[in-house]
Amino acid sequence: MIPRFPSTTKASSMRTIFPAWVRSRERFVIVGAGVVGLEYASFMAAGGVDVVLIDQRSVILDFVDREIAEALFYHLRRLGVTFRLGEKVTRVGRDATRNRVFAELESGKKVLSDACCMQ
């Protein structure tokens, strides 16, 4: 089940707006730690954004050699990426009082951020 996810009605090319848009964010949540989610996490973190990567699987990139995958995870952690593996997102919404978005997890935790994308 995919949680309800509020979005805007404007569509733009990620290639043209993403670099400037990411620079204006301090904390970013990515739901889905597949190849694309990991790619987004890597260049956001390299740009100084605090990234939280959430995935319901406890093992990600299971099709990649473990040594290579662990090296990638090590470097992403050094860039400041926080992994929340084995956590299922049940709801994504906006906290108007804090002017933030949130990802609510099945465990009851709530992760606040400036923006959230689902991969």
N, C-alpha and C positions, 0 to 999 in steps of 0.2 A: 504494500500500500504506500502510495506517495502522499505525504502530508500536504495540506492546503498551503499554498505559497503565494503571498501577495506579490503582484508585479505591476510594472508601469505599462501604459499603453504605447509608449514610444519604442520603436525598434531602431537600433543603430548597429553598425558593424563593430564587433568587439575589437577588431584590429585598429580602428581609428579612435575609439573612445577609451579603451581599457587602460593604456599606460597612464594617461592623465587622471583618469577616474581612480585608479588604484593609489596613486600618490596622495590623493586627498583623504585616504582612509587610514585609521590607526589600527583597527582590529577587524579582521575579516574571517568569517566562518565559511568553510567549504564542506558541503555534505556530499560525501562520495570520494573515496580514496582510490579511484581507478587511475588509469594512465593520465587522463585529462585533469582530474582533480589534483594529482601529484604535480603535474606540470604547472598548473595555476599556483599551487602552494609554493613551488620553488621560486618562480619569478616574483611573486608578491613578497615573499620573505626576503629575497635578495634586494628588493626595493625598500626594505625597512618596515614592512607591514607585519603586525603581530597576527599570525595565522593559526587558526584552530581547524584541524582536519578531522571530521567525524565520519566514521564508517561502521555499519552494523556488523561487518565481518571482523573476526579477531585476527585473521591473517590476510594481508593484502599483497597483491602482486604474486599470487601463489603459482603463477606460470613462469616466473623468473627465478633463476638460480638464487638460492637463499643468501649466499655471500654477497652477490651483487645488490640484491634488494636491501640487505642490512647496511651495506655501505651507503646506499641512497638515503635510508632512514637516518643514519648517523649524521650525514651532512645536512639534511633538512632540520634535524633537531638542533644542530650547531647554529643554523640560521634563525632558530627560535620558533620553529613550527611545533605546535603541540598536537599530539595524536590522541584522539579519543576513539579507540578501537573497541568493537563489541558493544557499541552504543547505538541504539536505534532512535532516529529523530521521529517524534510523533506529531510535532506541530512547529510551524515557523510563523512568526508574527512580528508585530511592531509594538514596542513599549513606548507609548506616547509621552509618558511622564519623564522618561530618561532620554527621549529622542534617539532610541536605539532599536535594533531588531534583535530577535532572540530565536534560538533553536531550543525547543523543549525536548528533552530526552526521555525515553521510556523509564529510565532509572529515577526520574523525578528531577534531575538536574536541569538547570536552565543556563544556556551559554549566551551571553550578551555580546553584541558586536555592532560595528558601524554598518556592515552589509553582510549578506549571506548569498551564496549561490549553491545550486544543487547540480551535481554532475551525474 
